[in-house]
Amino acid sequence: VETITGLHEHHIFEGTGRRNQSEKYGLKVWLCHRHHTTDPRYSIHYQKALDLDLKKRAQRKFEETHTREEFIEHFIKSYL
């Protein structure tokens, strides 16, 4: 999804069912095109370390109001 300001919605957890869970729990961020998909040096889709960092941050946020077991139930595994 692209907004009028040119930002792209990025669901932190992708794949079957996990994208829907990201949407449900608000685990998504808005990124510019460069940082979302196009620049291999900075894009979340190319840089695995950035992707993992974002997943860890999202899990910590989720666990402020839910348990780790609930996180794993919704997102398959723990990233922490």
C-alpha positions in Angstrom: 0.0 0.0 0.0 1.4 3.4 -0.9 0.2 6.7 0.7 0.1 10.1 -0.9 3.4 10.9 0.9 5.1 8.1 -0.9 5.5 5.8 2.1 5.0 2.1 1.8 3.3 0.0 4.5 5.6 -2.9 5.5 4.2 -5.8 7.6 7.0 -6.9 9.8 6.0 -10.5 9.7 5.2 -12.0 6.3 4.0 -15.3 5.0 0.9 -17.3 5.3 -1.2 -15.9 8.1 1.6 -13.9 9.7 0.9 -10.9 7.5 -2.7 -10.9 8.8 -1.4 -11.1 12.4 0.9 -8.2 11.7 -2.1 -6.2 10.6 -4.2 -7.3 13.5 -1.6 -6.3 16.1 -0.3 -3.2 14.4 3.1 -4.7 13.8 3.9 -2.7 10.7 6.0 0.3 9.8 5.9 2.9 7.0 9.0 3.1 4.9 10.1 5.1 1.9 10.5 3.2 -1.3 14.3 3.1 -1.0 14.2 1.6 2.4 11.3 -0.7 1.7 12.3 -2.4 -1.6 14.7 -0.8 -4.0 18.1 -0.1 -2.5 20.0 -3.3 -1.7 22.2 -1.4 0.8 19.4 -0.1 2.9 16.2 -2.0 2.0 14.4 -4.1 4.7 13.8 -6.7 2.0 17.6 -7.1 1.2 19.2 -6.5 4.6 18.5 -9.5 6.8 20.1 -7.8 9.9 17.7 -4.9 9.5 14.8 -7.3 9.1 15.8 -9.2 12.2 16.2 -6.1 14.2 12.7 -4.9 13.3 11.2 -8.4 14.1 12.9 -8.2 17.6 11.6 -4.8 18.2 8.1 -5.8 17.2 8.2 -8.9 19.4 9.3 -6.8 22.4 6.4 -4.4 21.7 3.9 -7.3 21.4 5.2 -8.8 24.7 4.4 -5.6 26.6 0.8 -6.8 26.6 1.0 -10.5 25.7 3.1 -13.5 26.6 5.9 -15.0 24.6 3.8 -18.1 24.2 1.1 -16.0 22.5 3.7 -14.4 20.3 4.9 -17.9 19.1 1.3 -19.0 18.6 0.7 -16.1 16.2 4.1 -15.7 14.6 5.6 -19.3 14.7 8.8 -18.6 16.6 10.5 -16.2 18.9 13.1 -13.8 17.5 14.5 -13.0 21.0 
